[in-house]
């Protein structure tokens, strides 16, 4: 007796085998889209190409936004082009290559050409940065989309489709008009990267980018994953597509090493750094080639006024060589908190700051200079500003021993509490216009408040 296997039975069988081989396949965007969209194609009888494109778009939109935080306006058109090619060309090629590995060299260029085409289509105008919906919203929207495409009642379908559209419009509006601001210290390992974002996204400023230091004589090609896994991922997840300011405190790789990735992924209005950084090899090689035509390059000294920069430039007083002692120092009131950021400024630079009299008030939040090194954070500057909270940005088990025990003992003896990205992950102070705010950490799931 012949066993008849329907298309849906085949789909279920392939899914079971895939889950056996890779239990996490449905936790990945590729697996989710592959099985969900193929299920839709199996269960729905499409009338024409546009109907297919629209239905697939409704179902895939929540998953794409949850995974990539953005969507292309031409996605439905892409579906019309890609789905037939994928089903009639790519899938057979993969099956043949799996069965006859000796043909892989012949078939692989076709697959590579398909991948290049997808990347080219992705770069076409029409990409919209939305933000990351919650898991609950994503699940609800997938179910709603399946209900819309499966119902036969036109009146219900119109109402549901309107509701579906309003939810996405409301989500996009929320991210673009986000009512809270934040001061965020990213966990970038042994480096610095700080975000200052004002309520309703009035200004978005990133100070330093983090970066992986290279050791040894042989140059190694850098893998830019630090920013992608921290600042870039976070900024895109909250709907940010442009920065008002990218401030680079000095030329060390652990502060500017990921600048090229930031410049490639965001529209940057102002690129700000101390006078002298632009003469360094790191700037010439790792930053200059990636600056876009519309980005304004600003080499500054203390007192330089920059539009839409929510902090004041307090240092350096003269041109330098982009070294630690020439670090850009920023101070200002953000969300009702007096904030002081000194980059890797050394003890000599701290003395110059104190002698100049520009540090004339107590500080609520102080990022320890040079990752908590004893070459900074003198007792004199701590007494002058008496911070209510000190932040340490340093890598776990770093080779330098940051933060230095001598500095930690100094903080303890002065009664200054501190928090470190080593222990807390990303550290963020989120505030509203009414002055209310709280601290949130990346590692602590209970979101405990750091006093």
N, C-alpha and C positions, 0 to 999 in steps of 0.2 A: 504493500500500500504506500503510495507516494505521500510524502509529507509536504504540505503546502506552507510556505513561510511568507507572510505578508510583509509589506514594506515596513510597517510599524514593528513587527516582530524582529525584523533585521536590525532596525534602529535600536531596539531594546537589547538585542544580543551584543551588538557592537559596544553599547554603553557599558554593559556588564563586564565585557572583556577588558575594556579600557580602564574601568574602575579597579579591576583585579590587577592590572599592570601598573596603574598609577592612581591610588586611592584619592589623590588630591586634585584630580583633573577638573572637577567641578568647582574647585576653589580658585581657578584661574580664569581670567577673562576669555582666553581662547577657547577653553573647554566649555564654558558657559554659553558663549555665542554659537559655537559649532553645534552643540546638541539642541539648544533651544530653537535656533533658527531652522535647523533641519527638521525638527519636530513640527514647526509651523508649516514648513513647505509640504510635509507629508500629510498633515491633517487638513490643510486648507486647499480648496480648489480655486486657484487663482484665475481670474478672467483675462488679465493682460499684464504686461510688464509693470505698468505704473501701480496697479493694485498690489502686485508683489512687493514693489519697492516701498510703498507706504506702510503695508502691514509689517514688513520686516523692520522698518525704521521705528515704528511704535514699540516693538518688542525689544529691540537692541538698545534703544536710547538710554533706559535706566542703567543697564549694565555698563555701557560705554562711559557714562558720566561717573558712575561709582568707581570705575577703574582708572580713567584718564582725566576726569574732571572737565573735559571739553568735548565739543561736538562740531562736526563740519556741516555747513548748510547744504552741501552737495551730497550728503550721505545717501539719500534716496537715489540720486543719479548713479552714484558709485555702485549701489546694489544692483541696478539694472545692468551695469557693465560687468561687474565682478562675479555675481552669482552664476550666470551661465558659464563663464570661463572656468570658474572654480570647479563646478560640478561636472563639466564635460571634458575638461583638459587636465587640471591640476590633480584631482582625485585619481583618475586613471593612471597618471604618471607616477604618483606616489605608490599606488598598488603594484605597478609593474616594477618600479625600482626596488620595492620591498621583496618581490618574488625573484627578481633577477638583478642582484647587486652589481654584476659586471656591467650593466647598462647605466649605472649611476653617473659615470663621467659624461655620458651623452645627454642624459635627461636633466642633470643638475642645472645647466645654464638656463633651461626653460623656466625652472622654478625660481632661479635667481632673477630672471627678467621680470617675472610676475611680482616678486618682492620689490624690485626697483620701481615698477609701475605704481604700486601701492604707496610707496614713499613719495613719489612725484605727485600723485593725486592729493596726498595729505598736505602738501605745501601750497596747493592752490588757494587763492583768497576765499574766505568764508568760514575760517576756523573761529569758533566762539568759545572763550574761556568762561565756564559757568561756575564750577565748584563741585565739591563732593557731597552728594545727598547721603543721608543716613542709611543704614542697612534696612531699617523699617520702611522708609519711604521708597527705597529701591525695590524691595519685595512687593510692596503695595502697588507700585507703578507697573511692574511686570505682570502681576495678576490682572490689573485693570486693563492693560494693553491686550492680554489674551482674551479677556471678556469682550472687549470692543471688536476684535477681529473675528470672534466666533459667533457673536449674536446676529440674529436675522432681523431683529426689530430696529427699524431705521430711526424711530423716535428716541429710543434708549441709546442707540449708538451715537447720535448727534449730541445728546446731553453728556454722555460719558466722555466723548471726545473733547467737548468743551471743558469739562472738569479736568481732564488729563492735561490739556494745554494750559489752563489757569494754574495748575500746580507747578508746572515747570517755569512759567512766567514768574510766579511768586518766589520760587527758589532762586531764580536768576536775580530778581530784584533784591532779595535778602543779601546775597553775596555782594552785589554792587553797592548797596546802601547799608553795609554792616554797621549796626549802631554802637558797637563797642570798639575801643582802641586797645592797643597792647604794647608792652615792652617784652620782647622775647629773646632769650639767650639760647641759641640753637646748640644742640649737642653735636659738635663737629670733631670730636676727639681733641687732639692736641692742636688747638687753634681757636680763633674767634669768629663769631658771626652773630650779629645782633640785629633784630628787627624792631623798628619803631613805626607803628601804624596808628594814625589818628582815627577817631570815630567817623563813620560814613566814608572811609577811605579817602579823607581829604588829602592826606599825604602818606606815602609809603616810602620808608627809608631803610635801606639795608647797610649796615656798617660792618665791613669785612665779610669774607666769604668762606673762610676756612681753607684748608688745603693740606695735602700730604707732603711732609718734608722728605727729601731724597738724600740718601747717604751713600757714600762710596764714590769712586772716580768715574765709573761708567754711567753715562746718562741713561735713564730708563724712561720709556714712554709712559706718561702719567695716565692713569685711569680715573677719569673725573666721576667719581661715584659719591663723594661726600656731600656735595650740594644737592645732587639728585635725590639722595636719600634723606635729606634734612630740609634745608631752606626752600629749594625749588619745589619739592613735593608738597611741602606745607603751604607755600604761597599759592600754588595752583589749586590746591584743595579748597582754599577759601576764596577762590575766584579772582585772585590778583594776576593781572597780565602785564602791568607796567609799574615801574618804580620811578618815583620822583627824584630819588637820590640813591646813588651807590657810592658810599664813602669808603675809601681805602686808607687805613691809618698809616701804613708804611709798606715797604716792599717785601717783607718776609713772606715765604710761600704759605706758611700756616695762616696767613691773613688774606692773601690775594690769590692763592693758588687755584681757586675755583671761579675767579672773576670771568674767565672766558665763557664758562657755562651759564653764568648769570646773564651776561651780555647776549648770549645766543638764545636764551629762553624768555627774556623779558625786554620790553621797550624801556630803556633807561633815559630819563630826561637829563639828569646831571650826573657826571662822573667826577667825584670830588676827591682830592688827595693833597697832601702837603707839597709845597714847592720843593722840587728836587727828586721826587719819586719818578717823574717822567724821564729822568736821565739814567735810570738804572736798567740793567739788562733784563731783569725780571719783567719790568713794565714794557720794554721794547718787544720782548718775545711773547709774553703771555697775555698782554692786555691790548696793546696798540692795534694788532691785526684784527681784533674782534669788535672794535668800537664802531657803532653804526653812524651813518651820516647825520642823523637827527639828534645824536647825543652831544650835549654841551660838555666839554672838558674844562674843569676848573681846578687850577693849581692855586692853593690858598695858603694864607698865613693867618695868625691870630687877628680877629676882628673882621675878617672877610664876611660880607653879607651875601647870603645865597637864598634866593626866593624858594619858598616852600620847603626849607630845611627847618624842622621844628626845634633845633638846638643851635647854640652859639659855638663858634670856633674859638677856643681859648689858647691854643698852642699849635704849631711852633711860632716863635717870634721872628725867625729868620730862615732863609733857605738852608736846606740840609742835603743829605745824601740818601734819604729814605731809610735811615737806620732807626734802631729802637729809640734813641735819644731825640729823634725828629718826629716822633709819632704824633698824629693828629689827636687832639684832645677836644672832646665835645661835652658841653654841659647845658642843661636846660630843665625846664619843668614840663614833664609829660604826665598827663593824667593825674595831676596833683602831687606828683612825686618829683623831687629834685634829683636828677640823674647825672652822674659823672662817669665818663668813659675815657680812659687814658691810653688805650692801646697797649703797647709794650714800653711805655715811657719809663726811663731809668731814674735812678736816684738823683742824678744831676738835673734832669729835666724837672723832676718834682720840686727841687729847690728853686729853680727858676720860676716855676708857677707860683710858689708860695711868696717869693720875693716880689713878684709883679703885683700881687694883691688881687688877682682875678678870681681867686677862690675865696669869696667873702661871705659864704653862707654854709649852713650845715647841709649835708647831703642825705637823702633818703636811701638811694641805691647807688652803690659804688662797685663797678666791676674792677676787681683787683688787677693792678697793672702787671703785665708780663705773666699772666696765668698763675699769679700768686708767688712769683719768684722773689727771693730775698734781694735781688738787684733792683727792686722797686718796693712800693708799699712801706715807706719809711714811717717811723713813729710820728714824725713831725706832720706829715700830710694827713695821717689818720686822725691825729688830734685836732688838726685844723678843720676837717670836714665832719668828723664824728658820724660816720654813716650809720643808719639804722639797720642796714643789711648790706653785706658784701657778697658779691657773686664771683665764683671761681669758674673760669672756662678753661678746662684742661682735660687731657686724655686719660683714660683709665690705665694705670700701671705705666705711665709715660717714663721715658728714660731720663728725664730731667728731675724727677722727684717733685714735680709741681702738684699742688701748692707746697711750698717749703714749710717745714715744721716750725721754723723760727717765726715766719709770718703768721701761721695759725696760732701759735702761742701768744703772739702780740695781740691778735684779735681777741683771744679768750681773756687775756689780762685786762683789756680795755672794755670788755663786755659787749663786743660787736659780734652779733650773730652772722653766720655765713652759710651759703648753700653752694654746692658744686655740681656742675653738669656730670661729673664722674659718678655721683651718687643718685642724682635726681633725673638725669636725662635732660630733655628740653625744659627750661624754666621760664614761665611766662606770667606776667602781671597783666590781667585784663580788667579794663575799667570802662565805666559809662560816663556820659557827660555830667551826671549829677554827682560825680566824685566817688561813687561806690565802685569798689574793685576787689579782686581777690587774686591770690597766687594759685597757679596750677602747674603741676610738674608732669613730665612725660612718662616717668617710670611708675610713680605712685598712682595706682588705679583709683584710689579713694579720693584723689585730688585734694590732699591735705593742704591746708594753708600754712605757708612758711611765715612765721612771725618775724 
